[in-house]
Amino acid sequence: MSYMLVVLTCLISSVPNPVSAGCSSPLSTRQEWVSALGAHFAPTHNVSRGSLTFASKGTISNPSGTYGAHAFPTSILDDSVCSCLEGTTCSYVSVPPMFSNKDVEGPCVSTFSAAEPSAALVTVGCLPSTPVQYFAYQTNVFARFTSEDEVYFPEVSPLPSINQKTMGDRWGEPFIVVTTGSQETADSIKGALVASGAPSDAIFFDGLSHPSVKLGGETPDVLEVVVRLNNNEFADELAQYIADSSTEQLALWLYPHSPTPPDGDLLPASPLRSRSSASPSPDPDDLPYSEALDELTAAISSQLAELGYVMSYSGIAEPAMDFGYDENDTDQCCISGFLEDTSWWSNMVHFSTNDCLYRAHGAWADINMNWNGGELALVGTPLSTNFDVIGEEADLVSYSTFTCDADSNEPLISWGCSDGTCSDYCEVVPLSMLPTLSGCNPVGSAENLFMEYACTDEGTVAMSTYLNSNCQGHKVSENVLDGCSNSTTHYEGEMWAGGIMRDSTVLFMVGVMTNKLGASSFHNVYLPATASYNDPDSGESLSFSEESLEGSSSSWGGDDALFAAAFGRECVGESKFCKVLGLGDKPNGEALDVMSRQYLNPNSMTGPDKDEFAGHRVLVFDRKATDGGGGL
């Protein structure tokens, strides 16, 4: 299939009027552009109309932003490709595709094939008229085939984004993005748009001819455009912009009647914008603000000691989704190298871009079963540990049970439950997200025995065994899993000190305020608590914007260029710089994780460099229980 994507967008008014009232080119004008473009291509292309629709703020896996994706009344993928992506006719080589918001996404809703370079997806819309901290359009490799009936899901982009800086901060003005593999199609679309009245300086090209994108051939990639919008505040007009996107952001899919000649000129991808600002592998102690972070750590530790707290762990948060430093690293980690990737963050690459820098600390496991064999391990570089309060090791019991989703009849597992009834503070996960529990798998080392978990007619989950690798036909055995089982995990050393929540734990993330220093446009710190990650209210309650942390470091006597964000069972220091963690947010014994997101250095017009400043630090404090015991 040949294709191209054109996106046209404009900003909304700074007053709570309809979105189109804030555009220098109102909706009626943009509709004229769409109609003219459709009429121009109708003799040679099939034309379908759709929209670019944003999810409600906070309902996706980012507590301070939202994603936009294309939607059409019917899928613009061939039925055979769609059936494959849905797992009907193809096998998943990795975990199934992951979605930010399963209520509005699906493998066939906003994706399109790269089978032919000359088709087009055209989106005509509007951006917020008031500047936001990050707005970017990027085409991702959603799915890649290892054969005609095997597929995996990189969900990442090797291409530079088109963001507010590369567009020249055109707030309040329309913009048009043309994403295509064909130079001829790009030129034709630009000509038709300009002839219809669209301004030529609003048109930007997103070329798809790139070594990491499979255009054409027997197994072309399936692509998806994701538009990210992040801001530290979501005022009424921005919320209205998101709510109106399905009607204000118009889209056309233009698919040619005839195949593109194989010798047609391809539209190359834009060159990578370098994000490196320091020498390779610098000494962390030599990075700017390293000494200031040492001083802030000492100040916090000293003041908490007066409250009876001991610092059990300190360390440096580790960069995640760490690519975009050269032309090949995104492909090596996350596309061609997806199945061999051993990075701890390999299962987290979900439409991550070269504009992003993530930093993370805590206990993590790779559901792709690559890093650390899928077992829980500590992420981050330890600097110190102290076991005076917590002891050097602990054996923790957790509980789990299997259930069936009442609507889809999909098998689920509730794990990490805090008591023997499997009813309190559980994490509920579909088995389809767990490679060892989804589909038909070998039983241990047996060569001719296979097992599958499925829901029964009675609404319980059963594990059945078969003598064939597709788990069909005669069942050798069936075991109904309807009880609450328990397991014991042993923790010790750095993992116990820095990676597990305890009854008096207070965690700090401290670091450089990169927005303030002009090295990023958006920066937040948040606790990815499972119970609230996709809840707009709870998710926001466990997130700090950098702006909300202004003065947090100086409140402890630290440098004003730094921040200090705290999470704990109770607040320490000024309450506005601390988030209280209830048992529903983070039960005792659960993995203790914290993350930060830094988007878009306005000078390099791409992601912040991880080595421009000293990395964020993580400090974990515990207080000895009044009965003389420590730990949990």
Secondary structure by P-SEA (a helix, b strand, c coil): ccbbbbbbbbbbbcccccccccccccaaaaaaaaaaaaaaaccccbbbbbbbcccccccccccccbbbbbbcccccccaaaaaaaaccccccccccccccccccccccccccccccccbbbbbbbcccccccccccccccccccccccccccccccccccccccccccccccbbbbbbbcccaaaaaaaaaaaaaaccccccccccccccccccccccbbbbbbbbbbbbbccccaaaaaaaaaccccbbbbbbbbccccccccccccccccccccccccccccccccaaaaaaaaaaaaaaaaaaacccccbbbbbbbccccccccccccccccccccccccccccccccccccbbbbbbcbbbbcccccccccccccccccccccccccccbbbbbbbbccccccccbbbbbccccccccccbbbbbbccccccccccccccccccbbbbbbbccccbbbbbbcccccccccccccccccbbbbbbbbbccccccccccccbbbbbbbbccccccccccccccccccccccccaaaaaaacccccccccccccccccccbbbbbbccccccccccbbbbcccccccccbbbbbccccccccccccccccccccbbbbbbbbccccccccc
